[in-house]
Amino acid sequence: MGVSRALLRYLVSLSLIIHAAVTTANFFKPFNVSYDHRALIIDGKRRMLISAGFHYPRATPEMWPDLIAKSKKGGADVIQTYVFWNGHEPVRGQYYFEGRYDIIKFVKLVGASGLYLHLRIGPYVCAEWNFGGFPVWLRDVPGIEFRTDNVPFKEEMERFVKKIVKLMQEEMLFSWQGGPIIMLQIENEYGDIESAYHQRGKEYVKWAAQMALGLGAGVPWVMCKQSDAPDNIINACNGYYCDGFKPNSPNKPVFWTEDWDGWYTKWGGRLPHRPAEDLAFAVARFFQRGGSFQNYYMYFGGTNFNRTSGGPFYVTSYDYDAPIDEYGLLSEPKWGHLKDLHAAIKLCEPALVAADSPQYIKLGPKQEAHVYHVDTNTEGLNLTQYGSQSRCSAFLANIDERKAAVVRFLGQTYHLPPWSVSILPDCRNTVFNTAKVGAQTSIKTVEFELPLFSNISACQQFTVHDEVSYFSKSWMTVKEPIGIWSKKIFSVQGILEHLNVTKDHSDYLWYITRIYVSDDDITFWEEKQVRPTLTIDSMRDVLRVFINGQLTGSVIGRWVKVVQPVRFVQGYNDLVLLSETVGLQNYGAFLEKDGAGFRGQIKLTGFKNGDIDLSTLSWTYQVGLKGEFSSIYTVEENEKAGWSDLTVDAIPATFTWYKTHFNTPDGTDPVALDLGSMGKGQAWVNGHHIGRYWTLVAPKDGCQRTCDYRGPYNSDKCTTNCGKPTQTRYHVPRSWLKASDNLLVIFEETGGNPFDISIELHSVRIICGQVSESHYPPLWKWSQPDFSDGSISINNTTPELHLRCDDEHVIASIEFAGYGTPQGSCQKFSKGNCHAPSSLSVVSEACLGRKSCFVGISNSIFSGDPCHGVVKTLAVEARCASSSNTLGASKL
């Protein structure tokens, strides 16, 4: 099967974009960056900046241009990213800047797009990333203590930070060189743990600041969550809300380096969601109360490919409920609602940068206004005429969590929904309210493809159940040995710490010893009706216990006690303990001491002559899996593994490798594997490690039927997915796929059914809009000349409903259209008592066959007022289809 024309066009255009970006010498005319108490000053001008958090290794380079473009289209001025030390220096002194770690290409793509970059060097990043971004070899530096006044650590940290700064300078990527980098960060949320290090922590903060400033980067540095940041370092806020944050000096601006627009997820956990209304409220409040730089953490979350997820127990997906989802699709209405918010804030920017501080006006018990004007004496304000470039802007807030409010402001009346902010760029007209969502809702759909295998006939290719396609009759298998599998083993007396042995080259470490059981022991157990028990004071993350090659039990947890009954036979018994990591600790003090494996006493109890102290025995150590270190997941090495055909009666099986081949689905829609039929393990496609998988199920309770945006958010407030596996779908970037004969290799630990694995396409097929007469006119109209010069009043314009399909798709059918008083929500719309008969024809004429469309909300458009004295709403549900397909019919 050949590559589709759409995909070919996409790849060609993508290649041209990347080539142009990486070969461009300068992206801007060189400019300086500084700051005052109010804002960052770029090329001599204060700026209000919206930043999009986006980590380059959590996407492929082929995805970067589209993600950057969507960030810019959403209203971002800046891209923010960490720098991942363990990705760039996996071996001390050996650097890696290729593939997903080609940070130079990434920065140049940002510059080529016309956006700025905030580079957070750290080098500690947290980020739910393995070991917080530290390379594991750092633990082995003699005398080292992380993140404190410790000479070995400071030497290593300074060496890496210097390396990155020098690299950016050599590539001409700082602003004063014509590059996009306007700001850097040293350390990361150190204030959370500083007290654990006492005075040495305080000295370390001073040293880190001095070291960073001494590198001559020529742009400002920040520290986040660092209240004692030295004078020349901006201390910034991280959190769900930062509108009350004040820096530690009146000479520093108010920055928000991490606006948590969602939250991360653990295996066996619920899926968190942050409402768009509350997120917009938090951002509007931040700028209302004096903020000037705000970054979404994350704007795009992406995927923890390979074994990069931190932990323990963080899932492979890092979707984060971000405005752009893990696959690169827009999450609507969040992305669109924030886009409107950003446009409203930009309309206020002339006033926001002109005023040193806002004037506060109390409007009610829980209502307030902040007014930005060159002259903050409101008695002197001339409000008779303001265009979109007005030097007077106001934010009206209702912080009541339950009740709406009607307030008077500068002689006019304003209606404020609960927990909302209205934005008035000209101190008169409301252009946006955080609780009024006018953006479309997009329903993500999953389509199951039928890939073609080259080595079997069409009638053999698939088993299809309920329109779901599965890989079938083409799987092969090979068993993973339990315990020793290579000559690279060693034996010592005692229990060694896991990471000291594996160096994190694998999740797996085998501990192997022999236990002698006498006839007296057997008789003792039978007479007393007891069983011997393995007890370990503490272990993390997963323990598998094997007796004579058979899996006896498993324990899961972080530093939990193990009490595992075991069953021996008379004579010598092989005792094998498999210690597994599921992401190294990424947060907290003393990370170098956290380690993995076992702690404390480890013994066998219940023997006739007393307990056996296993730490006194000789143990043999084997790192990793045979298949893993033999690279049987790669195209080059997989045929050497001794595969055999898999039969249905051979499943489920533990500690087993599976492989098959599949063809790439047509089109450009993102691809995923549904591994919900499997247990726990890892997966590779064409040698690319798509991550760990695990079908741990979330608790049945704790999810909410409806999500109320009102009131402070926390990660337990609006959760979904109760009673279901936390993650079953795993992203396979299209750039990792060939047109046909893609190799899929699975390592399964606990037993699963590969015949039920399916390949999926992710896309947006259903879009909905719901806009009423009480909504505001489109924000883009404020930038039109007629509004700027005041020749047309905003009061003479109407709200509009906007619908948009994704790239390569058009609106193929109108599933519902109702102007009047429609009921319900997206996919559940119905006619109300008031309904304009022309609703369907008007929307169809405006939208069918188009990638996007606008429909005005006014009686004249719908041939008259269907119900006098009632606020009318237009609700539309449409279906998108590939632009190459035949358009479907419209229906009510």
C-alpha positions, 0 to 999 in steps of 0.5 A: 500500500502506498503513502496517501496523497494527503500524507505525502503533501503533509510530509513534503510541507513539513520537511520544507518548514523544518529545513527553512527553520534550521537553516535560518541564521537570524529570526529577529532583528537583535534586541535586548531584554530586561525588566522593571517592576511591571513587566518584561521589557523587550526591545525597550517596550513592556510586554504582557506575555502568554506562554505555552508550556511544551516539552520537546522530548514528549513529541517527535521533531515531525510534530513540533512545527504543527504544535508550535503553530497551534500554540501561536494560533491560540494566542501564545507569544512564548514557548516554554520548555525545560532542558532534560539533562538525562536525555542530553548526557546519558553517559557522563561527558557524552552528549546527545542532541539528536531526534527528540532531543535536538533542542537546537532544531526545536529552538530554531523552529520556535524562532522561525514561527515568530515566537519567543522562548523561555528556556528552563535549564534547571537542570532539575526539572521535576516534570513527572520525568524520570529522576527529575531529569537528573542522569542516574550516573550522577548518583555515583559521583563520589561524595555527591549530595544533590541540590545543596551546598555540595562541591561535587554536585555544584561542579556537575551542575555548573558544567551542564548549565554552561554547556547549554548556555554556550550551545545556545550562544554558538547557535546565535539563539539569544535575543541579542543575537537575533534569536528567540530566547528571552529568558532562562531559569535556574533551579526549579521549585527549590523553595519547597525543599530548601528547609530540609537542607538548612543553611546549606540550602540557603547557600546553594540558592545564592551560589546557583544564582551567581553561577547563572548570572556569571555565564553572560547569557544576556537575558533575565533569569528566573527561579520559581517558588523561590521566595529568597531568590537573590536580587538579580533573579526574578522569583516566580509563582507556580500553582493553580492560581497566582493572582495573589502572588507578590515577588520578593522585591518591589523591583521585580515583575509578577510572573507565573511560570507554571499555570497548572491547567490540568494534572498528571495521572498515576497508574490506577488513578482517575483522569483529572480535568480542569474546566475551561471557565475556571482556568480562564478565570485564574488567568484573567485574575492574574492579569487583573491584579498586576501579573505580566507573564503567564505560562500554561503548564502544559499547553501541550503535554505529549507522551512519556516515550521510552521509560521517561515517565517519572514516579513512581507510577506515572502513566505513559500519557502526559496529556495533562488535560492541556489545550492541545492533547497528547496526539496534537489535536485541539481540546475544545472548548479549552483551546478556543476559550483560552484563545478568546481570553488571550485576544481580550488580554491583548486588546488591553495590553496598551493600558496594561503596560502604560500603567504602573499599577491598577486602581482598585474599585470595590463593586460589592461584597465579593465583586471588584474592579481593577482599572488600568489607565495612565491617569488612575484617577477615574474621575479624570477618565474620558469614557465617551469614545474608546477604540481597541487601542484605548489606554484605559482597560478594566477587569470586573471580577465576581469571586462569589462561588455561587451567585451571579451579581449585577454591578455598577461601574463608571456609570454603567451596569454589568452582569457578572456570572459567579466565579468570573471576570469580565474584560473591558478593553476600553473601560466600557464594553465587555468583550469577554467573560471567563464563564461564558464559553463561545468556543466550539466543543469538539468530540474526539472519536476513535476509528478502528482501522483494518491494517493489511498484512503482507504474509497472510490472505485477506480472509485471515487478517482480522477477527472483527467483533462489534465493528472493532478490528483486531490483529489476528492470526499473525502473532508470534511469541518467545518466552523470557527466561526467569532469572539468569539468562546471560554470562554478565552476572555476578554473585555477592553476599547480601542484598544490593540496592537496585539502582546501584546495580542496574544504573537504570539501564532497565526497569528489571533486576533479578535477585537469585539465591537457593534455599535448602528445605529439610524434611523436618521443615516440611513436617513442621509446616504440615503439623503446625498448618503454617507456611513459610513467609518472605518478609521485607521491611520495605520495597518499591515499586513492583516485586515478583516472587518466583519459587522454582521458576513459578510466579508465587506472588507480586507486591506493588507500592512505594516503600511498602512492607512485604509479607508474602507466603511461599511454598517450598519443596524438600531439598534445594529451592530456587528463590528468585526476586524480580525488582521492578521500577516504574519510573524513578522518583522525580520530586523531593529532597535527597533524591540521590538517596531514594533509590529502588529495590529493598530496604531494611531486613529481608528474611524467611520466617516460619522455619523449624529452626528459626528465621533465615536472614536472607541478607547473609546469603550469597545472591546472584544478580542479573540486570534486565531482560534477555529480549530487552538487551538482545534488542529483539524489538528492533527490525535488525535483531528481531529475527534472531529471537527464535520466535514461534507461532502463537496459538489462542490456547497459549494465552494468557502467558506471563513473561512473554514476548509477542510480535506482529506486523501491521500496515499504516492507516491512510491519512494523517490522523494520529495513530494509537494502539489499544492495549487494553487486552494486555496486563503490564509491560512495554511496547515497541514499534519499528524499534521505537519504544512507545512506553510502558503500559499497564491496565491498572483500574481506577477506583469505582468511586470519586468521579463527578457526573457533572463538573462545576467550574465554580470555586477553587480547583484541585486535581480531585474536583473534576475527574473521570474514568472511574472503574476503568483502566487508567490508560489503554491507548498508546500514541504511535507517532506517524513519523515512526511508521512505514507505509507497510510491514511495521514491526510491533513487539510487546513484552508482557509480564502478567498475562494478556491477549495480543489477539485483541490489540487494535490499531486506532485513528484519533480525530475530531469528527463531531463539533458543536457550538452554542451561542446566545444573543447575550454572548459578545461579538467576535474578538477579532472584530475589535482589531478592524479599522471601523472599530479602531476609529470608532465609526462602528459601535460594538453595540451594532454588531452581533455575536457569532457561532464559529465552527471549524474542522481539523486539517484535511477535513470539512463540515460534511453534515449538520446533525442538529441546528436550532435557533430559539430555545434549544435544549441539552448539550453537544450530542444531546441537543433537542428543539425547545418550545421556541424554534426558527424553522429556517435554522437548518437551512441557514446553518447548512448554507453557511457551513456545509463543505467548508473547513470553517464557518461563521453564523450570526446570532440575530433574528434577521439571519433566521427570517424573523424573531421566533419568540418575542421577549426571549433570549435566543440561542443557536445550537449546532452539531456538525460532523466533519469528514475527510475533504477527499470524501463525498459530503454527507446529507444534512439532517435535523 
